[in-house]
Amino acid sequence: MKRVGCLTLIVFLAACSKGEPTGTSELPSKPEGKTEVAAKEPKKTYSGPFGTEMGISADALQKAIGASPEHQDDYFYMYRSAPNPHPGFSQYAYVVSSTHGLCKLSAYSDVSTNRYGMELRSKFEEVRDALATKYGTPTDGMDRLMRGSIWNDPEDFMMALSKGERHLNSIWSASKLDLPNDLATILIEASADNGVSGIGQIRVAYEYKNFEQCAEEFKKKENSAL
């Protein structure tokens, strides 16, 4: 009996010396190679309209928006968003020169309206007043029917607008106002594709001070084909 007990003790001590478990467990170690995910870097926005800035490149603009353009050609880019979008606008168009960078942008808002254009005019006035609060009183504008137009009844508002015989717009010019962010002009205008669809559009366009340089570059490129 003593011999069996001694053998049991010897086996137990041998197991301990080889590092075999003795009934107590250790806490599992942290898996190797696992790294923490870094926080996503926020999109960069600039101080100009809709988070833009004069002269930024097409690549910088795309990074700031965080999406690819829906349409683009040599210098025109159409997006569904902006670096700092406004909920009242659904499309944004950017004019970007390879030499001078961003020089113009436009934001578009579709408006369901009646043939009198009541809802369209209301939206125009709402956005115009918001712009006036930020930039001052418009320096120019037009709200009239062209002389001789046959679309001269109140219910002809949308038809006259679609025919280009009625104009509704306001303009801010840096030649008469101290506009910020290198802006040269701001335009808001109402338009209609046709007089019967019940859909009008508000466009707000911003031209930066480098727009004339961009236009000259585009003209020179087009004329090179002659």
Residue frames relative to the residue before (quaternion, step in Angstrom):
aa qw qx qy qz dx dy dz
M 1.0000 0.0000 0.0000 0.0000 0.00 0.00 0.00
K 0.6437 0.5084 -0.3106 0.4803 3.58 1.01 -0.86
R 0.6364 0.5372 -0.3368 0.4394 3.59 1.06 -0.78
V 0.6429 0.5160 -0.3202 0.4669 3.61 0.99 -0.81
G 0.6512 0.5187 -0.3145 0.4560 3.58 0.98 -0.82
C 0.6449 0.5167 -0.3223 0.4618 3.56 0.98 -0.81
L 0.6473 0.5201 -0.3229 0.4541 3.59 0.96 -0.89
T 0.6355 0.5336 -0.3233 0.4548 3.59 1.00 -0.82
L 0.6599 0.5079 -0.3009 0.4647 3.56 0.97 -0.88
I 0.6398 0.5311 -0.3181 0.4554 3.59 1.01 -0.86
V 0.6544 0.5112 -0.3089 0.4637 3.61 0.95 -0.92
F 0.6485 0.5306 -0.3089 0.4500 3.58 0.98 -0.89
L 0.6744 0.4899 -0.2867 0.4723 3.59 0.93 -0.97
A 0.6357 0.5319 -0.3276 0.4535 3.60 1.03 -0.77
A 0.6421 0.5238 -0.3168 0.4614 3.57 1.01 -0.82
C 0.6465 0.5199 -0.3183 0.4587 3.58 1.01 -0.82
S 0.6683 0.5086 -0.3046 0.4493 3.56 0.97 -0.87
K 0.6784 0.4684 -0.2893 0.4865 3.64 1.16 -0.51
G 0.5336 -0.6626 0.3914 0.3509 3.63 1.24 0.02
E 0.3862 0.7172 -0.4993 0.2953 3.60 1.17 0.38
P 0.6017 -0.5884 0.3892 0.3746 3.61 -1.07 0.63
T 0.2261 -0.7897 0.5626 0.0934 3.53 -1.08 0.82
G 0.7362 -0.3962 0.2351 0.4956 3.57 1.20 0.44
T 0.6828 0.4017 -0.2931 0.5353 3.62 1.24 -0.22
S 0.2253 -0.7963 0.5514 0.1052 3.64 -0.89 0.92
E 0.3663 -0.7119 0.5574 0.2198 3.56 -1.16 0.68
L 0.5798 -0.5710 0.4445 0.3745 3.58 -1.25 0.48
P 0.5233 -0.6439 0.4414 0.3417 3.64 -0.95 0.78
S 0.4370 -0.6988 0.5007 0.2647 3.54 -1.00 0.85
K 0.5964 -0.5723 0.4331 0.3595 3.61 -1.27 0.53
P 0.5136 -0.6529 0.4444 0.3353 3.63 -0.75 0.92
E 0.4262 -0.7083 0.5051 0.2478 3.53 -0.99 0.90
G 0.7833 0.3655 -0.2522 0.4351 3.55 -1.22 0.53
K 0.5589 0.6003 -0.3976 0.4113 3.63 1.24 -0.08
T 0.0801 -0.8124 0.5774 0.0102 3.58 -0.68 1.09
E 0.5052 -0.6411 0.4846 0.3145 3.55 -1.15 0.60
V 0.4599 -0.6784 0.5014 0.2773 3.58 -1.07 0.79
A 0.4074 -0.7247 0.5020 0.2384 3.56 -0.78 1.03
A 0.5699 -0.5942 0.4424 0.3556 3.55 -1.15 0.64
K 0.5094 -0.6616 0.4595 0.3025 3.57 -1.00 0.86
E 0.4465 -0.7000 0.4910 0.2637 3.54 -0.86 0.99
P 0.4477 -0.7066 0.4689 0.2836 3.62 -0.78 0.96
K 0.5833 -0.5731 0.4394 0.3718 3.57 -1.20 0.55
K 0.4079 -0.6973 0.5324 0.2527 3.54 -1.09 0.72
T 0.0531 -0.7718 0.6326 0.0370 3.56 -0.99 0.86
Y 0.3460 -0.7345 0.5527 0.1879 3.52 -1.21 0.62
S 0.6540 -0.5831 0.3446 0.3369 3.56 -1.28 0.26
G 0.5883 0.6040 -0.3643 0.3955 3.61 1.25 -0.21
P 0.7812 -0.3333 0.2322 0.4740 3.61 -1.29 -0.10
F 0.8510 0.0365 -0.0828 0.5174 3.56 -0.98 0.98
G 0.6685 -0.5393 0.2956 0.4182 3.58 1.08 0.73
T 0.5209 0.6255 -0.4220 0.3992 3.60 1.15 0.57
E 0.1691 -0.7650 0.6109 0.1138 3.53 -1.36 -0.07
M 0.5742 -0.5952 0.4319 0.3597 3.58 -1.05 0.71
G 0.8462 0.2614 -0.1789 0.4284 3.53 -1.07 0.85
I 0.4836 0.6505 -0.4757 0.3417 3.65 1.13 -0.03
S 0.5224 -0.6661 0.4453 0.2916 3.56 -1.09 0.76
A 0.6649 -0.4889 0.3812 0.4166 3.56 -1.31 0.24
D 0.6445 0.5157 -0.3193 0.4656 3.60 1.05 -0.76
A 0.6585 0.4997 -0.3082 0.4708 3.58 0.95 -0.86
L 0.6260 0.5335 -0.3272 0.4653 3.57 1.06 -0.75
Q 0.6677 0.4993 -0.3061 0.4596 3.59 0.88 -0.91
K 0.6436 0.5099 -0.3227 0.4707 3.61 0.99 -0.78
A 0.6607 0.5090 -0.3081 0.4577 3.58 0.99 -0.83
I 0.6722 0.4717 -0.2915 0.4905 3.60 1.09 -0.71
G 0.3057 -0.7843 0.4866 0.2338 3.57 1.06 -0.75
A 0.7180 0.3269 -0.2422 0.5648 3.59 1.18 0.55
S 0.5090 -0.6235 0.4929 0.3303 3.54 -1.31 0.27
P 0.5592 -0.6087 0.4309 0.3621 3.61 -1.10 0.56
E 0.4922 -0.6473 0.4961 0.3043 3.56 -1.17 0.61
H 0.7851 0.0061 0.0164 0.6191 3.54 1.18 -0.62
Q 0.1101 0.7910 -0.5990 0.0578 3.56 -1.09 0.64
D 0.0726 -0.7424 0.6587 0.0983 3.51 -1.28 0.45
D 0.8421 -0.1786 0.0899 0.5009 3.61 -1.08 -0.52
Y 0.8387 0.0320 0.0272 0.5429 3.58 0.90 -0.87
F 0.6453 0.5091 -0.3069 0.4798 3.59 1.29 -0.03
Y 0.0286 -0.8033 0.5937 -0.0364 3.59 -0.82 1.05
M 0.1182 -0.7903 0.5995 0.0457 3.57 -0.81 1.03
Y 0.0322 -0.7983 0.6004 -0.0342 3.57 -0.81 1.11
R 0.4660 -0.6428 0.5297 0.2984 3.53 -1.36 0.27
S 0.7777 0.2479 -0.1309 0.5627 3.57 1.26 -0.07
A 0.2885 -0.7122 0.6102 0.1929 3.53 -1.41 -0.11
P 0.6685 -0.4701 0.3531 0.4554 3.62 -1.18 0.21
N 0.7669 0.0534 -0.0360 0.6385 3.57 1.14 -0.70
P 0.1048 -0.8610 0.4949 0.0530 3.61 0.36 1.23
H 0.3425 -0.6913 0.5965 0.2215 3.54 -1.36 0.38
P 0.5063 -0.6881 0.4174 0.3098 3.64 -0.78 0.92
G 0.6500 0.5428 -0.3232 0.4224 3.60 1.18 -0.39
F 0.7178 0.3898 -0.2349 0.5270 3.59 1.28 -0.11
S 0.2511 -0.8179 0.5098 0.0905 3.55 -0.93 0.95
Q 0.7811 0.1875 -0.1227 0.5828 3.60 1.23 -0.28
Y 0.1079 -0.7866 0.6073 0.0292 3.53 -1.15 0.76
A 0.1275 -0.7841 0.6053 0.0504 3.57 -0.89 0.97
Y 0.1131 -0.8025 0.5856 0.0158 3.56 -0.90 0.99
V 0.1892 -0.7426 0.6316 0.1178 3.56 -1.07 0.81
V 0.0213 0.8210 -0.5622 0.0970 3.56 -0.48 1.26
S 0.2347 -0.7656 0.5881 0.1132 3.56 -0.78 1.08
S 0.5111 -0.6423 0.4723 0.3212 3.57 -1.06 0.72
T 0.7005 0.4450 -0.2543 0.4966 3.58 1.21 -0.51
H 0.8166 0.2769 -0.1046 0.4955 3.56 0.82 -1.04
G 0.4731 -0.6974 0.4300 0.3239 3.61 1.25 -0.04
L 0.7953 -0.2726 0.2163 0.4964 3.56 -1.25 -0.46
C 0.0011 -0.8224 0.5685 -0.0232 3.58 -0.81 1.00
K 0.8035 0.0642 -0.0550 0.5893 3.62 1.23 -0.21
L 0.0309 0.7770 -0.6286 -0.0131 3.56 -1.18 0.58
S 0.1235 -0.7733 0.6191 0.0587 3.55 -1.20 0.65
A 0.1675 -0.7629 0.6175 0.0926 3.55 -1.12 0.76
Y 0.1871 -0.8149 0.5466 0.0455 3.57 -0.93 0.98
S 0.0436 -0.7790 0.6255 0.0053 3.53 -1.10 0.83
D 0.2695 -0.7578 0.5744 0.1526 3.59 -0.74 1.07
V 0.1027 -0.8049 0.5845 0.0052 3.55 -0.97 0.94
S 0.3073 -0.7225 0.5905 0.1865 3.57 -0.83 1.00
T 0.0862 0.8186 -0.5553 0.1191 3.56 -0.73 1.03
N 0.4987 -0.6188 0.4976 0.3476 3.57 -1.29 0.12
R 0.7087 -0.4760 0.2979 0.4272 3.58 -1.23 0.13
Y 0.5942 0.5437 -0.3607 0.4704 3.58 1.29 -0.24
G 0.3986 -0.7457 0.4474 0.2912 3.57 1.29 -0.27
M 0.2590 0.8171 -0.4899 0.1588 3.59 1.18 0.41
E 0.6994 0.4554 -0.2756 0.4770 3.60 0.84 -0.96
L 0.6306 0.5317 -0.3303 0.4589 3.58 1.06 -0.74
R 0.6595 0.4938 -0.3058 0.4772 3.58 0.92 -0.87
S 0.6358 0.5372 -0.3251 0.4489 3.58 1.00 -0.83
K 0.6638 0.4892 -0.2967 0.4816 3.59 0.99 -0.88
F 0.6113 0.5484 -0.3420 0.4568 3.57 1.02 -0.80
E 0.6935 0.4792 -0.2814 0.4584 3.58 0.80 -0.99
E 0.6188 0.5540 -0.3353 0.4448 3.58 1.06 -0.75
V 0.7097 0.4354 -0.2565 0.4909 3.58 0.84 -0.99
R 0.6228 0.5416 -0.3435 0.4482 3.61 0.98 -0.78
D 0.6704 0.4956 -0.3017 0.4626 3.59 0.94 -0.87
A 0.6248 0.5265 -0.3374 0.4675 3.59 1.07 -0.71
L 0.6519 0.5006 -0.3066 0.4799 3.58 1.02 -0.79
A 0.6466 0.5228 -0.3148 0.4577 3.57 1.00 -0.82
T 0.6144 0.5436 -0.3445 0.4564 3.58 1.07 -0.69
K 0.7253 0.4333 -0.2374 0.4795 3.58 1.02 -0.81
Y 0.8249 0.2726 -0.1011 0.4848 3.58 0.85 -0.98
G 0.6010 -0.5546 0.3754 0.4362 3.60 1.21 -0.24
T 0.7127 -0.4366 0.3315 0.4376 3.55 -1.35 0.04
P 0.5330 -0.6290 0.4473 0.3466 3.62 -0.90 0.82
T 0.4194 -0.7186 0.5032 0.2334 3.56 -1.06 0.76
D 0.7920 0.0425 -0.0138 0.6089 3.57 1.23 -0.34
G 0.1752 0.7899 -0.5780 0.1062 3.56 -1.27 0.19
M 0.1852 -0.7775 0.5935 0.0944 3.53 -1.32 0.26
D 0.0836 0.7547 -0.6471 0.0682 3.53 -1.05 0.87
R 0.5023 0.6460 -0.4262 0.3857 3.55 0.30 1.24
L 0.4618 -0.6369 0.5510 0.2784 3.49 -1.40 0.36
M 0.4945 -0.6637 0.4702 0.3066 3.58 -0.94 0.86
R 0.5636 -0.6161 0.4367 0.3347 3.55 -1.06 0.79
G 0.8009 0.2863 -0.2330 0.4715 3.55 -0.98 0.92
S 0.4668 0.6782 -0.4542 0.3402 3.62 1.24 -0.05
I 0.4019 -0.7100 0.5243 0.2441 3.56 -1.03 0.80
W 0.6303 0.5279 -0.3262 0.4665 3.59 1.28 -0.34
N 0.2749 0.8292 -0.4332 0.2216 3.52 0.78 1.12
D 0.5346 0.5903 -0.4280 0.4272 3.58 1.24 0.26
P 0.6617 -0.5310 0.3421 0.4039 3.63 -1.10 0.54
E 0.6886 0.4772 -0.2870 0.4644 3.60 1.01 -0.79
D 0.6124 0.5562 -0.3425 0.4452 3.60 1.30 -0.07
F 0.3167 0.7977 -0.4793 0.1832 3.59 1.26 0.06
M 0.7204 0.4462 -0.2594 0.4632 3.59 0.73 -1.05
M 0.6353 0.5235 -0.3347 0.4587 3.59 1.02 -0.76
A 0.6610 0.5001 -0.3064 0.4681 3.58 0.91 -0.88
L 0.6295 0.5313 -0.3250 0.4645 3.58 1.06 -0.79
S 0.6801 0.4910 -0.2892 0.4611 3.60 0.93 -0.90
K 0.6823 0.4795 -0.2775 0.4770 3.60 1.14 -0.62
G 0.4714 -0.6806 0.4369 0.3518 3.58 1.27 -0.15
E 0.5344 0.6330 -0.3959 0.3962 3.56 1.26 0.40
R 0.7084 0.2734 -0.2444 0.6030 3.55 1.32 0.07
H 0.1240 -0.7951 0.5924 0.0384 3.56 -1.05 0.84
L 0.0129 0.7670 -0.6404 0.0377 3.52 -1.06 0.90
N 0.3353 0.7423 -0.5115 0.2736 3.58 -0.24 1.26
S 0.1347 -0.7445 0.6441 0.1126 3.55 -1.37 0.26
I 0.1500 -0.8013 0.5785 0.0291 3.55 -1.07 0.83
W 0.1370 -0.7339 0.6596 0.0867 3.52 -1.22 0.75
S 0.0755 -0.8224 0.5639 0.0051 3.59 -0.71 1.05
A 0.4739 -0.6859 0.4819 0.2699 3.56 -0.95 0.94
S 0.5602 0.5938 -0.3938 0.4224 3.59 1.24 -0.25
K 0.7672 0.3045 -0.1685 0.5388 3.57 1.25 -0.41
L 0.7528 0.2692 -0.1513 0.5813 3.57 1.30 -0.32
D 0.4257 -0.6619 0.5434 0.2922 3.55 -1.21 0.45
L 0.0566 -0.8289 0.5564 -0.0056 3.57 0.15 1.30
P 0.4234 -0.7207 0.4898 0.2477 3.61 -1.00 0.79
N 0.8130 0.3601 -0.1942 0.4143 3.54 -1.41 -0.12
D 0.6147 -0.5929 0.3409 0.3930 3.61 1.04 0.76
L 0.3550 0.7380 -0.4988 0.2838 3.59 1.11 0.61
A 0.2880 -0.7506 0.5721 0.1622 3.57 -1.07 0.83
T 0.7939 -0.0844 0.0779 0.5971 3.59 0.94 -0.91
I 0.1413 -0.7304 0.6592 0.1096 3.51 -1.35 0.46
L 0.0501 -0.7961 0.6031 -0.0062 3.56 -0.94 0.91
I 0.0176 -0.7363 0.6743 0.0538 3.54 -1.14 0.74
E 0.0713 0.8026 -0.5872 0.0774 3.55 -0.90 0.95
A 0.3255 -0.7064 0.5945 0.2041 3.52 -1.31 0.52
S 0.0002 -0.7981 0.6021 -0.0241 3.56 -1.08 0.75
A 0.1570 -0.7611 0.6200 0.1078 3.55 -1.36 0.21
D 0.4591 -0.6829 0.4945 0.2799 3.59 -0.93 0.88
N 0.7641 -0.1189 0.0804 0.6290 3.54 1.07 -0.80
G 0.5875 -0.6400 0.3829 0.3141 3.55 -1.20 0.34
V 0.7159 0.4684 -0.2481 0.4544 3.60 1.23 -0.09
S 0.5673 0.6387 -0.3831 0.3515 3.62 1.18 -0.31
G 0.3836 -0.7290 0.4878 0.2887 3.59 1.12 -0.52
I 0.6344 0.4879 -0.3338 0.4980 3.58 1.26 0.35
G 0.0424 -0.7737 0.6321 0.0056 3.54 -0.87 1.03
Q 0.2641 -0.7698 0.5611 0.1512 3.55 -1.26 0.10
I 0.2201 -0.7251 0.6391 0.1315 3.51 -1.19 0.75
R 0.0498 -0.7836 0.6191 0.0161 3.55 -0.91 0.95
V 0.0928 -0.7510 0.6515 0.0545 3.53 -1.02 0.90
A 0.0538 -0.8210 0.5678 -0.0260 3.58 -0.60 1.16
Y 0.1259 -0.7754 0.6171 0.0462 3.55 -1.05 0.89
E 0.1111 -0.7655 0.6308 0.0612 3.57 -0.86 0.98
Y 0.3080 -0.7360 0.5739 0.1846 3.55 -0.89 0.98
K 0.6839 -0.5203 0.3378 0.3841 3.56 -1.28 0.35
N 0.6568 0.4915 -0.3221 0.4725 3.61 1.21 -0.25
F 0.3803 0.7592 -0.4717 0.2377 3.61 1.25 0.10
E 0.6413 0.5250 -0.3410 0.4436 3.62 0.92 -0.78
Q 0.6253 0.5217 -0.3352 0.4737 3.59 1.05 -0.70
C 0.6412 0.5149 -0.3168 0.4727 3.57 1.01 -0.83
A 0.6624 0.5135 -0.3084 0.4500 3.57 0.88 -0.95
E 0.6408 0.5177 -0.3194 0.4683 3.57 1.02 -0.77
E 0.6402 0.5218 -0.3180 0.4656 3.57 1.04 -0.81
F 0.6700 0.4962 -0.2988 0.4643 3.60 0.92 -0.90
K 0.6450 0.5241 -0.3156 0.4580 3.58 1.00 -0.83
K 0.6526 0.5153 -0.3090 0.4616 3.57 0.97 -0.89
K 0.6533 0.5132 -0.3094 0.4627 3.58 1.00 -0.82
E 0.6530 0.5059 -0.3095 0.4710 3.59 0.97 -0.84
N 0.7059 0.4778 -0.2674 0.4492 3.57 0.90 -0.95
S 0.5321 0.6341 -0.4089 0.3842 3.59 1.21 -0.31
A 0.6234 0.5520 -0.3382 0.4385 3.59 1.23 -0.39
L 0.5318 0.6501 -0.4035 0.3629 3.60 1.23 -0.30
